[in-house]
Amino acid sequence: MADTVLYEVSDGLATITLNRPEAMNAMNTEAKVALRDAVQAAAGDEAVRAVLLTAAGDRAFCVGQDLKEHVGSLVADREAGSGQTMSTVREHYNPIVRALTGMAKPVVAAVNGVAAGAGLGFALCADYRIVADTASFNTSFAGVALTADSGVSWTLPRLVGPGRALDLLLFPRTISAQEAFEIGAVHRIVPGDELADTARKLALMLASGPTVAYAALKESVAFAADHSLDEALEKEDELQARAGASEDHAIAVHAFIAKEKPNYLGR
């Protein structure tokens, strides 16, 4: 992976670190390609049982598109009569979002600072968001005359409701970690100096858990969001059969009877 994104696997946990702190982890083309490759690698690696998405520095998680590079690309597009610049949504952002939301393992986002635009989008793609008390959030898109990308049109309304989501999109403003928690956009707030350790401990806990069950939980919640109750019940039946046939379920039952802590294998 490129140095703009760091990738490490240890103890079943893939840690993906956005690594452009000098640019507030803005996404230039190199970073977008590296992040896409990293999340797809984590999704496809059976040795990875959970993912921690984090960022270097203490100012920003990610402020979205690198506008300095973007401006230059727009000028080149006008000169060439092409629209290549905006293909980044299809080529980079969409694959990143699909991999984060669709992988059969839990994803934790540790948000250390500003999360704006696509940076907000990536954080919202995670299954669990733990944030520093100094973190802040902004949709940003309308502020630069753009519409939502990086999955925000899908994730944000599901978390905070369509009305509040549209308010945040039409009138971009910075919201604090506390407000984000109160509207349901984040799960947990911790002091900034505790974020890295707390997020890693939580992610490692998930990495040592029943991976098949976690995958089924992700799938069932996503499915139920836009299907009827009867369809959701059928999906629960299907997924429960899958989880019930896993080695981890047998391990959990035997450990419960023996009054021992289960040692899950992730299968």
Steps between C-alpha positions, in 0.01 A plus 500: 500500500609858442624703796192722479311209656659254741380139523587253772352166606558367851297265723222481244466878484574703188592856593460748214647842571445808285847650497508854363486693829671803345199529264243410767483159332337646190447245225723553200500240224785303654320480834169401340661216308689385809190510720296313240768231477533475878130456577460250219801306628353493851160390370650211305750376758365209708765571764341840562206478739450872569618832359606819677487811282694786652716797406838651577536830682275669750321760286299301252363158422449604137376823345390327181617576149837674466370824346845619395540196275133524403533856368793403281308201367197715415720741303653207311151366429387832354805520280451142380122525476455198729330420831764265629531670840154404621553135403674471836160424655459191283866395501594567862225604741237246400733197527623625840143537629392161366798328661454669838126443524488161333792312653403200712678631808453799733658837423587752772576865416712693749437867422774717646406842359314660212300263278358688203366413157632161393675474837159513666380247245774250583434535873127443450574181306646341813287277719620674816627856538708594802610863498722739690322767702669755272372340178259688274294425192383686191329377183680777303370398154258788437767742621699423184193466277501121495255230599560217745737217420696237696169341599378795708161514325446140618668488841411837650118476466508151649686627805335837567180490294430648153390841626805565715728354231364741240540789742866412553552460126320817388651716773848362570628589843746358745346286771683391810565148619231548765238611249595216267446260790167656591362464146619142470789546258768364736497233768757603759705805599831473686771752595734560208803354674309176561360453150776290344526251785126474559419455132767233457380306804144510373603395148713214636203383704298479179790331319496222760123461491256284301571633151223306324244635744629855459475470122144372532408787731632755249313334216173468690491864611584627151237273345225593746552872435321481164294180515170400657469325835418169333806531276716592799373194689588277207846654490541444874413133450757469222774674693429326829538165324837618370616622840368190671709279273821689581779355711482808718140426599599153615795647689275758667243241612764265642673790677168615648426155640854468634482855640812591307591789273460400134806504277352581161662393173315740274332228297 
